[in-house]
Amino acid sequence: MRRMVCSAWIALLMVGCLTTEQERARDYNTDGVRLYQQGNFVAAQQDFQAALQFNPGDADLVYNIGQCYERQNDLVRAEQTYGECLRKSPDHAACRFALAALVVRQGRKPEATHMVEDWLRHQPKLAAAYSLDGWLWHQAGDLPRAQTRLQQALELDPHDVRALTELGLVYEDLHRPERAVVIYERILALDAHQPQVENRLQFLLANGAGRPRPE
C-alpha cells in the first residue's frame, strides 16, 4: 500500500520586539532551517542547539533537534529528544506525529497506539489527536476507521492539513480518486507550498481522475 511521506516540519521563530538573546536565537534557528533544507543535518542541529541556549524553553527548537537526529538515523536520540519536546509542550502536534511514526517504523505499534489513545483521553476536542489516530488506523489497514477518525478531526478543525492529507490517501486506497482530487485541491487552496500533495494531485489527474459526481 502506497504512502505519502510527509516532509519534516521545521519551526521558524516568531519575529517581533525581540531582546538581543531572542534575536540571536532567531538567527541561529533561521540558519538551522536553511541548512536542514539543504540536507546538512549535522550543521543544522548545531545551530538549533545554539539557539536553544538562548531560548531554553522553546519546544519547537527541541523538536527541530529531534528531526536532525532522526535524519542522521540516530533514532535513540531522536526519540529521547521528541520526549523532551513533549514534556515542554504536550500538544506539540508535529512532534506527536514524528514520534508515533518513528515508533511504528521500529515495530512498536502497540506502544504508538497507547500514546495516541492517551493523547485522545487528555485532549478529546483536539483535532490533531484525531488526525494522528486516523493515520494510525490507516497504517493498520482499517480504512473505514481511519476515515471516521479523520472526518472527526476535520469537524473540529476544517483546516487541519495533516488530517486532509491523510484523508486524501485513504480515499485513494478506497479507490475513490475523485474524492482525493477534491481533498488535495482543498489543501493547496489552504497552503500552496505542499509539493507532495501537488504531485499526488497531478498524478491522479494524469491518470483520469475527475471531480466526483453528485450522489
Phi and psi restraints in degrees (value plus and minus 20) as a CYANA .aco file:
   2 ARG   PHI     -92.6   -52.6
   2 ARG   PSI     124.6   164.6
   3 ARG   PHI    -150.4  -110.4
   3 ARG   PSI     121.8   161.8
   4 MET   PHI    -107.1   -67.1
   4 MET   PSI     104.5   144.5
   5 VAL   PHI    -106.5   -66.5
   5 VAL   PSI      97.5   137.5
   6 CYS   PHI     -92.9   -52.9
   6 CYS   PSI     111.9   151.9
   7 SER   PHI     -88.2   -48.2
   7 SER   PSI     132.8   172.8
   8 ALA   PHI     -85.8   -45.8
   8 ALA   PSI     120.2   160.2
   9 TRP   PHI    -116.0   -76.0
   9 TRP   PSI      99.9   139.9
  10 ILE   PHI    -135.2   -95.2
  10 ILE   PSI     109.5   149.5
  11 ALA   PHI    -101.0   -61.0
  11 ALA   PSI     119.8   159.8
  12 LEU   PHI    -126.3   -86.3
  12 LEU   PSI     115.4   155.4
  13 LEU   PHI     -93.6   -53.6
  13 LEU   PSI     126.1   166.1
  14 MET   PHI     -88.8   -48.8
  14 MET   PSI     122.3   162.3
  15 VAL   PHI    -125.3   -85.3
  15 VAL   PSI     110.2   150.2
  16 GLY   PHI    -184.8  -144.8
  16 GLY   PSI    -159.1  -119.1
  17 CYS   PHI    -101.0   -61.0
  17 CYS   PSI      81.1   121.1
  18 LEU   PHI    -129.1   -89.1
  18 LEU   PSI     126.8   166.8
  19 THR   PHI     -97.1   -57.1
  19 THR   PSI     150.6   190.6
  20 THR   PHI     -78.7   -38.7
  20 THR   PSI     -62.7   -22.7
  21 GLU   PHI     -86.0   -46.0
  21 GLU   PSI     -58.8   -18.8
  22 GLN   PHI     -86.3   -46.3
  22 GLN   PSI     -57.0   -17.0
  23 GLU   PHI     -83.4   -43.4
  23 GLU   PSI     -62.5   -22.5
  24 ARG   PHI     -86.8   -46.8
  24 ARG   PSI     -59.6   -19.6
  25 ALA   PHI     -81.6   -41.6
  25 ALA   PSI     -64.1   -24.1
  26 ARG   PHI     -80.9   -40.9
  26 ARG   PSI     -64.6   -24.6
  27 ASP   PHI     -84.5   -44.5
  27 ASP   PSI     -63.6   -23.6
  28 TYR   PHI     -82.5   -42.5
  28 TYR   PSI     -62.4   -22.4
  29 ASN   PHI     -84.4   -44.4
  29 ASN   PSI     -64.2   -24.2
  30 THR   PHI     -80.4   -40.4
  30 THR   PSI     -63.0   -23.0
  31 ASP   PHI     -86.5   -46.5
  31 ASP   PSI     -56.7   -16.7
  32 GLY   PHI     -83.8   -43.8
  32 GLY   PSI     -61.4   -21.4
  33 VAL   PHI     -80.6   -40.6
  33 VAL   PSI     -64.7   -24.7
  34 ARG   PHI     -80.3   -40.3
  34 ARG   PSI     -66.5   -26.5
  35 LEU   PHI     -85.4   -45.4
  35 LEU   PSI     -59.5   -19.5
  36 TYR   PHI     -80.4   -40.4
  36 TYR   PSI     -66.6   -26.6
  37 GLN   PHI     -84.1   -44.1
  37 GLN   PSI     -44.7    -4.7
  38 GLN   PHI    -104.8   -64.8
  38 GLN   PSI     -26.1    13.9
  39 GLY   PHI      68.7   108.7
  39 GLY   PSI     -11.4    28.6
  40 ASN   PHI    -113.9   -73.9
  40 ASN   PSI      59.7    99.7
  41 PHE   PHI     -94.2   -54.2
  41 PHE   PSI     -48.9    -8.9
  42 VAL   PHI     -87.3   -47.3
  42 VAL   PSI     -69.3   -29.3
  43 ALA   PHI     -86.5   -46.5
  43 ALA   PSI     -57.7   -17.7
  44 ALA   PHI     -81.9   -41.9
  44 ALA   PSI     -63.4   -23.4
  45 GLN   PHI     -79.9   -39.9
  45 GLN   PSI     -61.1   -21.1
  46 GLN   PHI     -83.2   -43.2
  46 GLN   PSI     -60.0   -20.0
  47 ASP   PHI     -86.3   -46.3
  47 ASP   PSI     -62.5   -22.5
  48 PHE   PHI     -83.9   -43.9
  48 PHE   PSI     -58.4   -18.4
  49 GLN   PHI     -87.6   -47.6
  49 GLN   PSI     -56.4   -16.4
  50 ALA   PHI     -85.4   -45.4
  50 ALA   PSI     -61.9   -21.9
  51 ALA   PHI     -81.2   -41.2
  51 ALA   PSI     -57.5   -17.5
  52 LEU   PHI     -85.7   -45.7
  52 LEU   PSI     -49.1    -9.1
  53 GLN   PHI     -82.3   -42.3
  53 GLN   PSI     -51.4   -11.4
  54 PHE   PHI    -111.4   -71.4
  54 PHE   PSI     -35.4     4.6
  55 ASN   PHI    -163.6  -123.6
  55 ASN   PSI      49.0    89.0
  56 PRO   PHI     -85.8   -45.8
  56 PRO   PSI     -36.2     3.8
  57 GLY   PHI    -110.5   -70.5
  57 GLY   PSI     -18.1    21.9
  58 ASP   PHI    -102.5   -62.5
  58 ASP   PSI      88.5   128.5
  59 ALA   PHI     -87.9   -47.9
  59 ALA   PSI     -50.7   -10.7
  60 ASP   PHI     -81.4   -41.4
  60 ASP   PSI     -60.3   -20.3
  61 LEU   PHI     -85.2   -45.2
  61 LEU   PSI     -59.6   -19.6
  62 VAL   PHI     -83.0   -43.0
  62 VAL   PSI     -63.7   -23.7
  63 TYR   PHI     -79.6   -39.6
  63 TYR   PSI     -63.2   -23.2
  64 ASN   PHI     -79.0   -39.0
  64 ASN   PSI     -61.0   -21.0
  65 ILE   PHI     -82.7   -42.7
  65 ILE   PSI     -62.0   -22.0
  66 GLY   PHI     -80.1   -40.1
  66 GLY   PSI     -60.5   -20.5
  67 GLN   PHI     -80.8   -40.8
  67 GLN   PSI     -60.3   -20.3
  68 CYS   PHI     -84.6   -44.6
  68 CYS   PSI     -63.3   -23.3
  69 TYR   PHI     -79.0   -39.0
  69 TYR   PSI     -63.1   -23.1
  70 GLU   PHI     -84.8   -44.8
  70 GLU   PSI     -60.9   -20.9
  71 ARG   PHI     -85.9   -45.9
  71 ARG   PSI     -44.8    -4.8
  72 GLN   PHI    -108.0   -68.0
  72 GLN   PSI     -16.0    24.0
  73 ASN   PHI      45.6    85.6
  73 ASN   PSI       4.0    44.0
  74 ASP   PHI    -114.2   -74.2
  74 ASP   PSI      59.3    99.3
  75 LEU   PHI     -92.3   -52.3
  75 LEU   PSI     -48.6    -8.6
  76 VAL   PHI     -84.4   -44.4
  76 VAL   PSI     -69.9   -29.9
  77 ARG   PHI     -88.1   -48.1
  77 ARG   PSI     -54.5   -14.5
  78 ALA   PHI     -80.3   -40.3
  78 ALA   PSI     -67.6   -27.6
  79 GLU   PHI     -83.6   -43.6
  79 GLU   PSI     -61.5   -21.5
  80 GLN   PHI     -82.4   -42.4
  80 GLN   PSI     -59.9   -19.9
  81 THR   PHI     -91.5   -51.5
  81 THR   PSI     -58.3   -18.3
  82 TYR   PHI     -80.9   -40.9
  82 TYR   PSI     -59.4   -19.4
  83 GLY   PHI     -82.1   -42.1
  83 GLY   PSI     -60.0   -20.0
  84 GLU   PHI     -83.7   -43.7
  84 GLU   PSI     -60.9   -20.9
  85 CYS   PHI     -80.1   -40.1
  85 CYS   PSI     -64.4   -24.4
  86 LEU   PHI     -91.4   -51.4
  86 LEU   PSI     -45.5    -5.5
  87 ARG   PHI     -88.9   -48.9
  87 ARG   PSI     -53.1   -13.1
  88 LYS   PHI     -98.5   -58.5
  88 LYS   PSI     -56.0   -16.0
  89 SER   PHI    -164.4  -124.4
  89 SER   PSI      67.2   107.2
  90 PRO   PHI     -79.0   -39.0
  90 PRO   PSI     -44.8    -4.8
  91 ASP   PHI    -123.4   -83.4
  91 ASP   PSI       3.5    43.5
  92 HIS   PHI     -88.9   -48.9
  92 HIS   PSI      80.1   120.1
  93 ALA   PHI     -82.9   -42.9
  93 ALA   PSI     -65.6   -25.6
  94 ALA   PHI     -80.3   -40.3
  94 ALA   PSI     -58.6   -18.6
  95 CYS   PHI     -89.3   -49.3
  95 CYS   PSI     -60.9   -20.9
  96 ARG   PHI     -77.9   -37.9
  96 ARG   PSI     -65.6   -25.6
  97 PHE   PHI     -84.3   -44.3
  97 PHE   PSI     -64.7   -24.7
  98 ALA   PHI     -82.4   -42.4
  98 ALA   PSI     -63.6   -23.6
  99 LEU   PHI     -86.5   -46.5
  99 LEU   PSI     -63.5   -23.5
 100 ALA   PHI     -81.9   -41.9
 100 ALA   PSI     -63.3   -23.3
 101 ALA   PHI     -84.2   -44.2
 101 ALA   PSI     -59.7   -19.7
 102 LEU   PHI     -83.3   -43.3
 102 LEU   PSI     -65.4   -25.4
 103 VAL   PHI     -84.9   -44.9
 103 VAL   PSI     -61.8   -21.8
 104 VAL   PHI     -83.7   -43.7
 104 VAL   PSI     -62.4   -22.4
 105 ARG   PHI     -81.1   -41.1
 105 ARG   PSI     -46.6    -6.6
 106 GLN   PHI    -107.9   -67.9
 106 GLN   PSI     -12.5    27.5
 107 GLY   PHI      58.0    98.0
 107 GLY   PSI       4.6    44.6
 108 ARG   PHI    -133.5   -93.5
 108 ARG   PSI      27.2    67.2
 109 LYS   PHI     -77.8   -37.8
 109 LYS   PSI     -62.4   -22.4
 110 PRO   PHI     -77.0   -37.0
 110 PRO   PSI     -55.5   -15.5
 111 GLU   PHI     -87.4   -47.4
 111 GLU   PSI     -61.2   -21.2
 112 ALA   PHI     -83.8   -43.8
 112 ALA   PSI     -61.7   -21.7
 113 THR   PHI     -79.8   -39.8
 113 THR   PSI     -64.1   -24.1
 114 HIS   PHI     -81.5   -41.5
 114 HIS   PSI     -61.7   -21.7
 115 MET   PHI     -82.7   -42.7
 115 MET   PSI     -63.2   -23.2
 116 VAL   PHI     -88.5   -48.5
 116 VAL   PSI     -63.7   -23.7
 117 GLU   PHI     -81.4   -41.4
 117 GLU   PSI     -58.9   -18.9
 118 ASP   PHI     -85.4   -45.4
 118 ASP   PSI     -59.5   -19.5
 119 TRP   PHI     -84.0   -44.0
 119 TRP   PSI     -62.6   -22.6
 120 LEU   PHI     -83.3   -43.3
 120 LEU   PSI     -57.7   -17.7
 121 ARG   PHI     -83.2   -43.2
 121 ARG   PSI     -59.8   -19.8
 122 HIS   PHI    -102.4   -62.4
 122 HIS   PSI     -44.8    -4.8
 123 GLN   PHI    -153.7  -113.7
 123 GLN   PSI      49.4    89.4
 124 PRO   PHI     -90.7   -50.7
 124 PRO   PSI     -27.1    12.9
 125 LYS   PHI    -137.9   -97.9
 125 LYS   PSI      -0.2    39.8
 126 LEU   PHI    -121.0   -81.0
 126 LEU   PSI      98.2   138.2
 127 ALA   PHI     -77.8   -37.8
 127 ALA   PSI     -61.1   -21.1
 128 ALA   PHI     -80.6   -40.6
 128 ALA   PSI     -53.6   -13.6
 129 ALA   PHI     -86.7   -46.7
 129 ALA   PSI     -61.5   -21.5
 130 TYR   PHI     -88.3   -48.3
 130 TYR   PSI     -56.3   -16.3
 131 SER   PHI     -82.2   -42.2
 131 SER   PSI     -64.0   -24.0
 132 LEU   PHI     -86.3   -46.3
 132 LEU   PSI     -59.1   -19.1
 133 ASP   PHI     -84.6   -44.6
 133 ASP   PSI     -58.3   -18.3
 134 GLY   PHI     -82.6   -42.6
 134 GLY   PSI     -61.6   -21.6
 135 TRP   PHI     -80.0   -40.0
 135 TRP   PSI     -62.9   -22.9
 136 LEU   PHI     -85.0   -45.0
 136 LEU   PSI     -61.5   -21.5
 137 TRP   PHI     -86.9   -46.9
 137 TRP   PSI     -53.4   -13.4
 138 HIS   PHI     -84.0   -44.0
 138 HIS   PSI     -63.2   -23.2
 139 GLN   PHI     -78.3   -38.3
 139 GLN   PSI     -55.2   -15.2
 140 ALA   PHI     -98.9   -58.9
 140 ALA   PSI     -28.4    11.6
 141 GLY   PHI      68.4   108.4
 141 GLY   PSI     -13.2    26.8
 142 ASP   PHI    -112.2   -72.2
 142 ASP   PSI      65.7   105.7
 143 LEU   PHI     -86.7   -46.7
 143 LEU   PSI     -63.2   -23.2
 144 PRO   PHI     -81.0   -41.0
 144 PRO   PSI     -61.9   -21.9
 145 ARG   PHI     -85.6   -45.6
 145 ARG   PSI     -60.6   -20.6
 146 ALA   PHI     -81.9   -41.9
 146 ALA   PSI     -65.3   -25.3
 147 GLN   PHI     -80.1   -40.1
 147 GLN   PSI     -63.5   -23.5
 148 THR   PHI     -81.1   -41.1
 148 THR   PSI     -66.3   -26.3
 149 ARG   PHI     -84.2   -44.2
 149 ARG   PSI     -61.1   -21.1
 150 LEU   PHI     -88.1   -48.1
 150 LEU   PSI     -56.6   -16.6
 151 GLN   PHI     -87.9   -47.9
 151 GLN   PSI     -54.4   -14.4
 152 GLN   PHI     -82.6   -42.6
 152 GLN   PSI     -61.5   -21.5
 153 ALA   PHI     -79.7   -39.7
 153 ALA   PSI     -62.3   -22.3
 154 LEU   PHI     -94.3   -54.3
 154 LEU   PSI     -44.2    -4.2
 155 GLU   PHI     -85.7   -45.7
 155 GLU   PSI     -54.3   -14.3
 156 LEU   PHI    -100.4   -60.4
 156 LEU   PSI     -55.5   -15.5
 157 ASP   PHI    -167.9  -127.9
 157 ASP   PSI      76.6   116.6
 158 PRO   PHI     -83.2   -43.2
 158 PRO   PSI     -33.5     6.5
 159 HIS   PHI    -122.8   -82.8
 159 HIS   PSI      -6.4    33.6
 160 ASP   PHI     -91.2   -51.2
 160 ASP   PSI      82.8   122.8
 161 VAL   PHI     -85.7   -45.7
 161 VAL   PSI     -56.4   -16.4
 162 ARG   PHI     -83.3   -43.3
 162 ARG   PSI     -64.0   -24.0
 163 ALA   PHI     -84.4   -44.4
 163 ALA   PSI     -62.3   -22.3
 164 LEU   PHI     -82.9   -42.9
 164 LEU   PSI     -64.8   -24.8
 165 THR   PHI     -81.3   -41.3
 165 THR   PSI     -67.1   -27.1
 166 GLU   PHI     -86.2   -46.2
 166 GLU   PSI     -56.3   -16.3
 167 LEU   PHI     -85.0   -45.0
 167 LEU   PSI     -58.0   -18.0
 168 GLY   PHI     -79.6   -39.6
 168 GLY   PSI     -61.8   -21.8
 169 LEU   PHI     -86.6   -46.6
 169 LEU   PSI     -57.2   -17.2
 170 VAL   PHI     -83.4   -43.4
 170 VAL   PSI     -64.4   -24.4
 171 TYR   PHI     -80.8   -40.8
 171 TYR   PSI     -58.1   -18.1
 172 GLU   PHI     -81.3   -41.3
 172 GLU   PSI     -64.6   -24.6
 173 ASP   PHI     -92.0   -52.0
 173 ASP   PSI     -39.2     0.8
 174 LEU   PHI    -106.8   -66.8
 174 LEU   PSI     -13.6    26.4
 175 HIS   PHI      40.9    80.9
 175 HIS   PSI      21.2    61.2
 176 ARG   PHI    -145.0  -105.0
 176 ARG   PSI      44.6    84.6
 177 PRO   PHI     -82.2   -42.2
 177 PRO   PSI     -47.5    -7.5
 178 GLU   PHI     -84.8   -44.8
 178 GLU   PSI     -54.4   -14.4
 179 ARG   PHI     -89.3   -49.3
 179 ARG   PSI     -58.5   -18.5
 180 ALA   PHI     -83.0   -43.0
 180 ALA   PSI     -58.1   -18.1
 181 VAL   PHI     -78.1   -38.1
 181 VAL   PSI     -66.4   -26.4
 182 VAL   PHI     -81.1   -41.1
 182 VAL   PSI     -63.3   -23.3
 183 ILE   PHI     -83.4   -43.4
 183 ILE   PSI     -66.7   -26.7
 184 TYR   PHI     -85.3   -45.3
 184 TYR   PSI     -57.4   -17.4
 185 GLU   PHI     -84.8   -44.8
 185 GLU   PSI     -56.9   -16.9
 186 ARG   PHI     -84.3   -44.3
 186 ARG   PSI     -61.8   -21.8
 187 ILE   PHI     -81.7   -41.7
 187 ILE   PSI     -67.1   -27.1
 188 LEU   PHI     -87.5   -47.5
 188 LEU   PSI     -46.1    -6.1
 189 ALA   PHI     -89.4   -49.4
 189 ALA   PSI     -51.1   -11.1
 190 LEU   PHI     -99.8   -59.8
 190 LEU   PSI     -58.9   -18.9
 191 ASP   PHI    -170.9  -130.9
 191 ASP   PSI      85.1   125.1
 192 ALA   PHI     -91.2   -51.2
 192 ALA   PSI     -36.2     3.8
 193 HIS   PHI    -111.9   -71.9
 193 HIS   PSI      44.4    84.4
 194 GLN   PHI    -153.7  -113.7
 194 GLN   PSI      56.5    96.5
 195 PRO   PHI     -80.7   -40.7
 195 PRO   PSI     -55.2   -15.2
 196 GLN   PHI     -89.7   -49.7
 196 GLN   PSI     -57.3   -17.3
 197 VAL   PHI     -86.3   -46.3
 197 VAL   PSI     -63.0   -23.0
 198 GLU   PHI     -79.3   -39.3
 198 GLU   PSI     -61.6   -21.6
 199 ASN   PHI     -83.6   -43.6
 199 ASN   PSI     -61.6   -21.6
 200 ARG   PHI     -84.0   -44.0
 200 ARG   PSI     -62.4   -22.4
 201 LEU   PHI     -81.5   -41.5
 201 LEU   PSI     -67.1   -27.1
 202 GLN   PHI     -85.8   -45.8
 202 GLN   PSI     -55.8   -15.8
 203 PHE   PHI     -82.1   -42.1
 203 PHE   PSI     -66.2   -26.2
 204 LEU   PHI     -85.6   -45.6
 204 LEU   PSI     -62.6   -22.6
 205 LEU   PHI     -84.5   -44.5
 205 LEU   PSI     -58.8   -18.8
 206 ALA   PHI     -86.7   -46.7
 206 ALA   PSI     -43.4    -3.4
 207 ASN   PHI    -120.9   -80.9
 207 ASN   PSI      -0.5    39.5
 208 GLY   PHI      72.9   112.9
 208 GLY   PSI     -14.5    25.5
 209 ALA   PHI     -92.6   -52.6
 209 ALA   PSI     114.7   154.7
 210 GLY   PHI    -138.8   -98.8
 210 GLY   PSI    -182.2  -142.2
 211 ARG   PHI    -102.9   -62.9
 211 ARG   PSI     128.5   168.5
 212 PRO   PHI     -86.6   -46.6
 212 PRO   PSI     124.1   164.1
 213 ARG   PHI    -102.6   -62.6
 213 ARG   PSI     131.1   171.1
 214 PRO   PHI     -79.3   -39.3
 214 PRO   PSI     118.2   158.2
